[in-house]
Amino acid sequence: MSVHKAITKHSTKQNHLVQQFIRLDEERELAIDEAVKRCQAGDAFSTGRINEVTQKINTLARQGVVPQRKLVTKQMVEEYAGRL
């Protein structure tokens, strides 16, 4: 019985990490979209919020369940916006 409880506890923890990752990844994508829109409009933009969320994702990734994400530079946003 204790093995079953341990497996259940482990699975629950992994599921929680995955759910956090999904929420943070969506938040990161929204921040990227906002920066790209601002860049395309010629407005000032920052990668601060993108990288703040990225750091949270990478902290989760160190627990071995979810993938890491790269930090984003202004140049990366500009290059991507130029390709659209």
VMD Tcl script that builds the backbone (N, CA, C; Angstrom):
set m [mol new atoms 252]
animate dup $m
set s [atomselect $m all]
$s set {name element resname resid chain x y z} {
  {N N MET 1 A 0.818 -1.193 0.000}
  {CA C MET 1 A 0.000 0.000 0.000}
  {C C MET 1 A 0.864 1.260 0.000}
  {N N SER 2 A 1.982 1.272 0.738}
  {CA C SER 2 A 2.810 2.461 0.795}
  {C C SER 2 A 3.485 2.747 -0.555}
  {N N VAL 3 A 3.762 1.702 -1.332}
  {CA C VAL 3 A 4.335 1.902 -2.661}
  {C C VAL 3 A 3.324 2.629 -3.539}
  {N N HIS 4 A 2.078 2.226 -3.454}
  {CA C HIS 4 A 1.019 2.871 -4.227}
  {C C HIS 4 A 0.910 4.347 -3.835}
  {N N LYS 5 A 0.964 4.644 -2.554}
  {CA C LYS 5 A 0.889 6.033 -2.091}
  {C C LYS 5 A 2.089 6.837 -2.578}
  {N N ALA 6 A 3.255 6.229 -2.564}
  {CA C ALA 6 A 4.458 6.921 -3.028}
  {C C ALA 6 A 4.375 7.229 -4.523}
  {N N ILE 7 A 3.901 6.275 -5.289}
  {CA C ILE 7 A 3.740 6.479 -6.732}
  {C C ILE 7 A 2.703 7.564 -6.996}
  {N N THR 8 A 1.610 7.509 -6.282}
  {CA C THR 8 A 0.560 8.519 -6.440}
  {C C THR 8 A 1.090 9.904 -6.084}
  {N N LYS 9 A 1.828 10.001 -4.997}
  {CA C LYS 9 A 2.400 11.285 -4.580}
  {C C LYS 9 A 3.362 11.811 -5.639}
  {N N HIS 10 A 4.207 10.947 -6.173}
  {CA C HIS 10 A 5.164 11.338 -7.215}
  {C C HIS 10 A 4.437 11.805 -8.475}
  {N N SER 11 A 3.435 11.069 -8.893}
  {CA C SER 11 A 2.670 11.430 -10.088}
  {C C SER 11 A 1.945 12.753 -9.900}
  {N N THR 12 A 1.399 12.948 -8.723}
  {CA C THR 12 A 0.695 14.196 -8.426}
  {C C THR 12 A 1.657 15.378 -8.493}
  {N N LYS 13 A 2.856 15.193 -7.946}
  {CA C LYS 13 A 3.854 16.264 -7.979}
  {C C LYS 13 A 4.264 16.579 -9.419}
  {N N GLN 14 A 4.490 15.546 -10.210}
  {CA C GLN 14 A 4.866 15.765 -11.610}
  {C C GLN 14 A 3.744 16.466 -12.370}
  {N N ASN 15 A 2.524 16.057 -12.139}
  {CA C ASN 15 A 1.382 16.691 -12.800}
  {C C ASN 15 A 1.295 18.167 -12.418}
  {N N HIS 16 A 1.530 18.466 -11.161}
  {CA C HIS 16 A 1.503 19.857 -10.704}
  {C C HIS 16 A 2.581 20.677 -11.422}
  {N N LEU 17 A 3.780 20.113 -11.553}
  {CA C LEU 17 A 4.862 20.811 -12.251}
  {C C LEU 17 A 4.508 21.055 -13.715}
  {N N VAL 18 A 3.921 20.062 -14.357}
  {CA C VAL 18 A 3.533 20.204 -15.763}
  {C C VAL 18 A 2.462 21.278 -15.908}
  {N N GLN 19 A 1.502 21.306 -15.003}
  {CA C GLN 19 A 0.447 22.320 -15.059}
  {C C GLN 19 A 1.027 23.721 -14.864}
  {N N GLN 20 A 1.976 23.861 -13.939}
  {CA C GLN 20 A 2.648 25.148 -13.744}
  {C C GLN 20 A 3.391 25.553 -15.013}
  {N N PHE 21 A 4.083 24.608 -15.627}
  {CA C PHE 21 A 4.821 24.880 -16.854}
  {C C PHE 21 A 3.878 25.377 -17.953}
  {N N ILE 22 A 2.756 24.706 -18.129}
  {CA C ILE 22 A 1.800 25.089 -19.171}
  {C C ILE 22 A 1.323 26.515 -18.948}
  {N N ARG 23 A 0.991 26.846 -17.708}
  {CA C ARG 23 A 0.516 28.194 -17.393}
  {C C ARG 23 A 1.617 29.226 -17.662}
  {N N LEU 24 A 2.831 28.939 -17.211}
  {CA C LEU 24 A 3.937 29.875 -17.414}
  {C C LEU 24 A 4.324 30.002 -18.885}
  {N N ASP 25 A 4.278 28.899 -19.617}
  {CA C ASP 25 A 4.627 28.942 -21.037}
  {C C ASP 25 A 3.620 29.798 -21.813}
  {N N GLU 26 A 2.351 29.690 -21.459}
  {CA C GLU 26 A 1.329 30.535 -22.096}
  {C C GLU 26 A 1.577 32.008 -21.768}
  {N N GLU 27 A 1.921 32.278 -20.510}
  {CA C GLU 27 A 2.223 33.646 -20.091}
  {C C GLU 27 A 3.436 34.189 -20.856}
  {N N ARG 28 A 4.438 33.349 -21.047}
  {CA C ARG 28 A 5.643 33.737 -21.783}
  {C C ARG 28 A 5.303 34.060 -23.237}
  {N N GLU 29 A 4.491 33.214 -23.849}
  {CA C GLU 29 A 4.100 33.445 -25.246}
  {C C GLU 29 A 3.331 34.753 -25.400}
  {N N LEU 30 A 2.463 35.061 -24.445}
  {CA C LEU 30 A 1.733 36.336 -24.494}
  {C C LEU 30 A 2.701 37.520 -24.373}
  {N N ALA 31 A 3.694 37.400 -23.508}
  {CA C ALA 31 A 4.685 38.470 -23.350}
  {C C ALA 31 A 5.510 38.630 -24.627}
  {N N ILE 32 A 5.843 37.518 -25.274}
  {CA C ILE 32 A 6.580 37.583 -26.543}
  {C C ILE 32 A 5.718 38.260 -27.598}
  {N N ASP 33 A 4.458 37.864 -27.697}
  {CA C ASP 33 A 3.551 38.478 -28.679}
  {C C ASP 33 A 3.447 39.988 -28.469}
  {N N GLU 34 A 3.355 40.395 -27.219}
  {CA C GLU 34 A 3.259 41.823 -26.908}
  {C C GLU 34 A 4.530 42.557 -27.335}
  {N N ALA 35 A 5.679 41.994 -27.049}
  {CA C ALA 35 A 6.945 42.628 -27.435}
  {C C ALA 35 A 7.068 42.715 -28.956}
  {N N VAL 36 A 6.668 41.672 -29.645}
  {CA C VAL 36 A 6.730 41.667 -31.113}
  {C C VAL 36 A 5.801 42.734 -31.685}
  {N N LYS 37 A 4.595 42.838 -31.165}
  {CA C LYS 37 A 3.640 43.860 -31.646}
  {C C LYS 37 A 4.187 45.258 -31.429}
  {N N ARG 38 A 4.774 45.484 -30.250}
  {CA C ARG 38 A 5.352 46.800 -29.968}
  {C C ARG 38 A 6.518 47.086 -30.924}
  {N N CYS 39 A 7.340 46.090 -31.156}
  {CA C CYS 39 A 8.479 46.248 -32.056}
  {C C CYS 39 A 8.003 46.574 -33.468}
  {N N GLN 40 A 7.014 45.847 -33.946}
  {CA C GLN 40 A 6.488 46.080 -35.294}
  {C C GLN 40 A 5.880 47.470 -35.425}
  {N N ALA 41 A 5.310 47.968 -34.342}
  {CA C ALA 41 A 4.696 49.297 -34.362}
  {C C ALA 41 A 5.733 50.409 -34.184}
  {N N GLY 42 A 6.981 50.028 -33.927}
  {CA C GLY 42 A 8.030 51.015 -33.723}
  {C C GLY 42 A 8.047 51.580 -32.314}
  {N N ASP 43 A 7.314 50.962 -31.406}
  {CA C ASP 43 A 7.269 51.410 -30.021}
  {C C ASP 43 A 8.408 50.779 -29.224}
  {N N ALA 44 A 8.714 51.394 -28.096}
  {CA C ALA 44 A 9.724 50.830 -27.202}
  {C C ALA 44 A 9.185 49.536 -26.606}
  {N N PHE 45 A 10.055 48.567 -26.439}
  {CA C PHE 45 A 9.643 47.297 -25.840}
  {C C PHE 45 A 10.771 46.760 -24.987}
  {N N SER 46 A 10.409 45.839 -24.134}
  {CA C SER 46 A 11.385 45.237 -23.228}
  {C C SER 46 A 11.196 43.729 -23.222}
  {N N THR 47 A 12.266 43.023 -22.946}
  {CA C THR 47 A 12.188 41.568 -22.802}
  {C C THR 47 A 12.150 41.171 -21.326}
  {N N GLY 48 A 12.027 42.144 -20.456}
  {CA C GLY 48 A 12.053 41.892 -19.021}
  {C C GLY 48 A 11.005 40.898 -18.549}
  {N N ARG 49 A 9.753 41.103 -18.947}
  {CA C ARG 49 A 8.681 40.205 -18.511}
  {C C ARG 49 A 8.871 38.810 -19.104}
  {N N ILE 50 A 9.288 38.757 -20.364}
  {CA C ILE 50 A 9.526 37.464 -21.023}
  {C C ILE 50 A 10.556 36.670 -20.223}
  {N N ASN 51 A 11.658 37.311 -19.901}
  {CA C ASN 51 A 12.749 36.615 -19.222}
  {C C ASN 51 A 12.451 36.330 -17.752}
  {N N GLU 52 A 11.602 37.137 -17.152}
  {CA C GLU 52 A 11.167 36.859 -15.780}
  {C C GLU 52 A 10.396 35.535 -15.743}
  {N N VAL 53 A 9.486 35.365 -16.687}
  {CA C VAL 53 A 8.709 34.125 -16.770}
  {C C VAL 53 A 9.621 32.963 -17.184}
  {N N THR 54 A 10.561 33.237 -18.085}
  {CA C THR 54 A 11.504 32.206 -18.521}
  {C C THR 54 A 12.309 31.670 -17.339}
  {N N GLN 55 A 12.724 32.553 -16.455}
  {CA C GLN 55 A 13.478 32.121 -15.270}
  {C C GLN 55 A 12.626 31.191 -14.400}
  {N N LYS 56 A 11.343 31.500 -14.269}
  {CA C LYS 56 A 10.453 30.642 -13.484}
  {C C LYS 56 A 10.320 29.265 -14.144}
  {N N ILE 57 A 10.204 29.268 -15.471}
  {CA C ILE 57 A 10.117 28.006 -16.206}
  {C C ILE 57 A 11.399 27.196 -15.999}
  {N N ASN 58 A 12.541 27.839 -16.107}
  {CA C ASN 58 A 13.809 27.142 -15.975}
  {C C ASN 58 A 14.039 26.620 -14.553}
  {N N THR 59 A 13.480 27.301 -13.568}
  {CA C THR 59 A 13.533 26.793 -12.197}
  {C C THR 59 A 12.738 25.489 -12.097}
  {N N LEU 60 A 11.569 25.451 -12.716}
  {CA C LEU 60 A 10.780 24.214 -12.756}
  {C C LEU 60 A 11.539 23.119 -13.504}
  {N N ALA 61 A 12.185 23.495 -14.601}
  {CA C ALA 61 A 12.882 22.516 -15.443}
  {C C ALA 61 A 14.009 21.819 -14.689}
  {N N ARG 62 A 14.589 22.490 -13.729}
  {CA C ARG 62 A 15.672 21.879 -12.953}
  {C C ARG 62 A 15.184 20.681 -12.150}
  {N N GLN 63 A 13.880 20.569 -11.994}
  {CA C GLN 63 A 13.312 19.428 -11.275}
  {C C GLN 63 A 13.129 18.222 -12.196}
  {N N GLY 64 A 13.480 18.402 -13.474}
  {CA C GLY 64 A 13.573 17.287 -14.400}
  {C C GLY 64 A 12.319 16.855 -15.121}
  {N N VAL 65 A 11.251 17.593 -15.030}
  {CA C VAL 65 A 10.000 17.143 -15.642}
  {C C VAL 65 A 9.652 17.935 -16.903}
  {N N VAL 66 A 9.960 19.218 -16.911}
  {CA C VAL 66 A 9.570 20.084 -18.030}
  {C C VAL 66 A 10.810 20.638 -18.727}
  {N N PRO 67 A 10.660 21.062 -19.995}
  {CA C PRO 67 A 11.824 21.582 -20.731}
  {C C PRO 67 A 12.194 23.002 -20.320}
  {N N GLN 68 A 13.443 23.353 -20.548}
  {CA C GLN 68 A 13.904 24.717 -20.329}
  {C C GLN 68 A 13.534 25.581 -21.521}
  {N N ARG 69 A 13.558 26.871 -21.323}
  {CA C ARG 69 A 13.344 27.841 -22.391}
  {C C ARG 69 A 14.531 28.799 -22.400}
  {N N LYS 70 A 14.845 29.319 -23.586}
  {CA C LYS 70 A 15.951 30.267 -23.729}
  {C C LYS 70 A 15.512 31.659 -23.280}
  {N N LEU 71 A 16.478 32.399 -22.729}
  {CA C LEU 71 A 16.227 33.806 -22.454}
  {C C LEU 71 A 16.155 34.528 -23.797}
  {N N VAL 72 A 15.371 35.587 -23.844}
  {CA C VAL 72 A 15.119 36.306 -25.095}
  {C C VAL 72 A 15.807 37.666 -25.043}
  {N N THR 73 A 16.477 38.022 -26.136}
  {CA C THR 73 A 17.125 39.328 -26.243}
  {C C THR 73 A 16.276 40.242 -27.124}
  {N N LYS 74 A 16.553 41.537 -27.033}
  {CA C LYS 74 A 15.848 42.490 -27.894}
  {C C LYS 74 A 16.126 42.173 -29.364}
  {N N GLN 75 A 17.355 41.780 -29.651}
  {CA C GLN 75 A 17.721 41.448 -31.027}
  {C C GLN 75 A 16.882 40.279 -31.539}
  {N N MET 76 A 16.646 39.291 -30.692}
  {CA C MET 76 A 15.828 38.142 -31.104}
  {C C MET 76 A 14.411 38.594 -31.459}
  {N N VAL 77 A 13.853 39.493 -30.665}
  {CA C VAL 77 A 12.502 40.010 -30.926}
  {C C VAL 77 A 12.497 40.779 -32.236}
  {N N GLU 78 A 13.506 41.622 -32.433}
  {CA C GLU 78 A 13.572 42.410 -33.660}
  {C C GLU 78 A 13.695 41.534 -34.895}
  {N N GLU 79 A 14.528 40.510 -34.816}
  {CA C GLU 79 A 14.702 39.599 -35.946}
  {C C GLU 79 A 13.395 38.854 -36.252}
  {N N TYR 80 A 12.726 38.385 -35.221}
  {CA C TYR 80 A 11.465 37.660 -35.408}
  {C C TYR 80 A 10.398 38.586 -35.978}
  {N N ALA 81 A 10.304 39.801 -35.441}
  {CA C ALA 81 A 9.316 40.753 -35.929}
  {C C ALA 81 A 9.584 41.102 -37.396}
  {N N GLY 82 A 10.848 41.162 -37.773}
  {CA C GLY 82 A 11.204 41.456 -39.170}
  {C C GLY 82 A 10.842 40.350 -40.122}
  {N N ARG 83 A 10.782 39.116 -39.649}
  {CA C ARG 83 A 10.416 37.989 -40.506}
  {C C ARG 83 A 8.914 37.860 -40.712}
  {N N LEU 84 A 8.134 38.480 -39.813}
  {CA C LEU 84 A 6.668 38.361 -39.927}
  {C C LEU 84 A 6.098 39.292 -40.969}
}
mol reanalyze $m
mol bondsrecalc $m
mol representation Tube
mol addrep $m
